[in-house]
Amino acid sequence: MTTTEGRGPVLVFDGDCAFCSSSVEFLQRHVAPGIATVPWQFSDLAPAERDRAQREVLLLHPDGRRVWGGVDAIAVLLLESPAWAPAGWALRRAPGRAVGAAVYRWVARHRHRMPGGTPACRVGGPT
């Protein structure tokens, strides 16, 4: 796992995906200024987490014992920002969590079609 001991959480994302990189820049500017980020391609994640990071964004807790993925990672980040906390709260509870998870999966499958997306952003097979 990427070492986070003594620091804040670390956001792990797909550095080859322009849409993901732009989304992380938005999060750093508007939601979580100062959040540490690392592309999974340059991380020291364990093999299982590395595989997971290819499919969804990961948020690594500073103590290294907790990993949130996908919409849960986004919700935890949102909860840390006073302006965005209500959205984070909604994503952690029903029915917001189910809706958020469905939207996250749809965006992840179609990220190569999103603004700034390229063929390198495609996850899995054809959509």
C-alpha positions in Angstrom: 0.0 0.0 0.0 1.2 3.5 -0.6 2.6 4.8 2.6 0.5 7.6 4.1 1.6 7.4 7.8 2.1 10.8 9.2 0.3 12.5 6.3 -3.2 13.1 5.3 -5.2 10.8 3.1 -3.9 10.0 -0.4 -6.1 9.9 -3.5 -5.1 7.3 -6.1 -6.3 7.7 -9.6 -5.6 6.7 -13.2 -2.8 9.0 -14.4 -3.2 7.8 -18.0 -6.8 9.1 -18.1 -7.2 12.8 -19.0 -10.7 12.8 -17.6 -9.5 11.4 -14.3 -6.6 13.8 -14.1 -9.0 16.7 -14.7 -11.4 15.5 -12.1 -8.6 15.2 -9.6 -7.5 18.8 -10.4 -11.1 19.9 -9.8 -11.1 18.1 -6.4 -7.8 19.7 -5.4 -9.0 23.2 -6.4 -12.6 23.1 -5.1 -13.1 20.3 -2.6 -9.9 19.2 -0.9 -7.1 21.7 -1.3 -3.8 20.1 -0.4 -5.0 16.5 -0.7 -2.1 14.3 -1.7 -2.6 12.5 -5.0 -0.8 9.8 -6.9 -1.5 8.0 -10.2 -1.8 4.3 -9.5 0.9 3.8 -12.2 3.4 5.4 -9.8 2.1 4.0 -6.5 3.4 1.2 -4.4 0.0 -0.4 -4.0 -0.3 -4.1 -3.2 -1.4 -6.1 -6.3 -5.0 -6.4 -5.3 -5.3 -2.7 -4.6 -3.4 -1.9 -7.8 -6.0 -3.9 -9.7 -8.8 -2.1 -7.9 -7.2 1.3 -8.7 -7.4 0.5 -12.4 -11.2 0.4 -12.1 -12.0 3.1 -9.5 -10.5 6.0 -7.6 -9.1 5.0 -4.2 -8.8 7.1 -1.0 -6.2 5.7 1.4 -6.6 6.6 5.0 -3.5 8.1 6.7 -3.1 5.1 9.0 -3.0 2.7 6.0 -5.7 0.5 7.4 -8.7 1.9 5.5 -9.3 2.2 1.8 -12.4 3.7 0.2 -13.1 3.2 -3.4 -15.3 4.8 -6.1 -18.3 6.8 -4.8 -17.3 6.0 -1.2 -13.9 7.7 -1.8 -15.6 10.7 -3.3 -18.1 10.9 -0.4 -15.4 10.8 2.3 -13.5 13.6 0.5 -16.7 15.7 0.2 -17.4 15.2 3.9 -14.1 16.9 4.7 -15.2 20.2 3.0 -17.7 22.4 4.8 -19.2 23.5 1.4 -19.5 20.0 0.0 -20.3 18.1 3.2 -24.0 17.8 2.6 -23.3 16.1 -0.8 -20.9 13.7 1.0 -23.5 13.0 3.7 -26.1 12.2 1.0 -23.7 9.8 -0.8 -23.1 7.9 2.4 -26.8 7.2 3.0 -29.6 5.5 1.2 -30.9 6.3 -1.4 -28.0 8.7 -2.3 -25.4 6.0 -2.0 -27.2 3.7 -4.5 -27.8 6.5 -6.9 -24.2 7.8 -6.5 -22.7 4.4 -7.0 -24.8 3.9 -10.2 -23.7 7.2 -11.6 -20.1 6.6 -10.6 -20.1 3.2 -12.4 -21.7 4.8 -15.5 -19.1 7.6 -15.6 -16.3 5.1 -15.1 -17.5 3.0 -18.0 -17.9 6.0 -20.2 -15.0 8.2 -19.1 -13.3 7.9 -22.5 -16.3 9.8 -23.8 -16.3 12.5 -21.2 -14.8 16.0 -21.8 -11.1 15.6 -22.1 -11.4 11.8 -22.3 -9.3 9.9 -24.8 -9.1 6.2 -25.9 -6.5 5.7 -23.1 -9.3 6.4 -20.6 -11.3 3.4 -21.6 -11.8 0.8 -18.8 -12.5 -2.8 -19.7 -14.1 -3.9 -23.0 -16.1 -1.9 -25.5 -19.1 0.1 -24.3 
